[in-house]
Amino acid sequence: MKYKAALFDLDGVLIDTEPIYTRIWSDIESRFPTGIHDFALSIKGNTLPRILGENFEPEDHDEIKRLLVEAEEKMEYPLYPDTVRFLKSLAAAGVPAAIVTSSGDAKMERLFAMHAGLRELFGAVITDSWVSKGKPDPECYMIGARELGAKPEECVVFEDSYNGLKAGRAAGSYVVALSTTNPAEKLADLSDMVAGSLSEIDIDSLF
């Protein structure tokens, strides 16, 4: 089957920030211990409200949000080497693309300000403000498909986190796992294809 649209997670798929976020959340968790093993890895793909609500005391939420915003404002958002080339190849082939991320709108504004022309490569940008349920719930990918005028089963989802892969699967999409965050051998059962980077993916074989 040839698919009609592409839905991209952000961190660990288009931008190389997952190690940075692992460090940030590890630092936060050291100040507000949860007792969860590999906490920073366990929350990947979740929205901030869900992370806070499920893991921290309500009286600590404001301070944790402050620490996160402070860290994000100092962050660089480096694109993976093949991100722009891959997105431009999709555009040239007439394949619409969307970002589907658990990140917030302010972060997206900073990202697009850093990388001129990046926003124009997407037909839609779905952030945490669009959804009521975070990944692994499929809501975000169903919204992304709708915004591109496609059915979820007509889309390819590009993800790196376990929760994101589960969300893509639950939406009924074809799921490509990128082994930028987690070991390839642990991604196979959650995806239809595993790749080390976007450069390994043949666009013509999917779209």
Phi, psi and omega in degrees: 000138173266131183267160190256340186209159182238132180240121187246127162294166185259287184291128181085356178238305179258327180235145187267073186239354185301319177298327179293314180294326176300318180292317180300310183289331175294320178295317179297316182293333177292333178273330180231076188300136178254339184079006181269127179295135181051048184308313184299328177280326185292336185263358184300134181093351180269151174285157180300315178303322180290319178301313181294312185295328184266347189232344186229154178291142182307323182291348179262351187300315184297318180292321178295318177298321178297315180297320180293314179298317179300318180291317182294326181293338179264353186284148163267154178238077184289131175284145170296152186305328185259006184301304185294318179300316181296315180295321178292327177293321176298314180300319180295331179272000179078023181261115179288149182228152176221148167270133177233101190229154174276359180286164181267171184294323181297319177298319181295323177298318178294319179300310183290332176291328180284330187236091182300134177089351182291317183301326184290349180274000182237137176280340179203152175230109182261118181247185181295340180286349181272342192240155174257342180229125181279171174302140018274006174297140184281000186310314185297320181285330175293321177294316179302316178299313180301317182294337177264002179075029181233163172274151180306322181287353176263005185248153169255128178258132178249118187218161176234337184266155179299315180296322179294319178297319178297322179295316178298317178298315181296332178285343181091013182274165169282129190245123175254120178264132176256127186272048179272339184243320183239156181299139183305321184293339179270356183260341188301317183287347181256004187215171176264341180206142175241132179224151178283334180197171178296333182295341181274355186261128179271108182300319184297335181281342183254324188242000000 
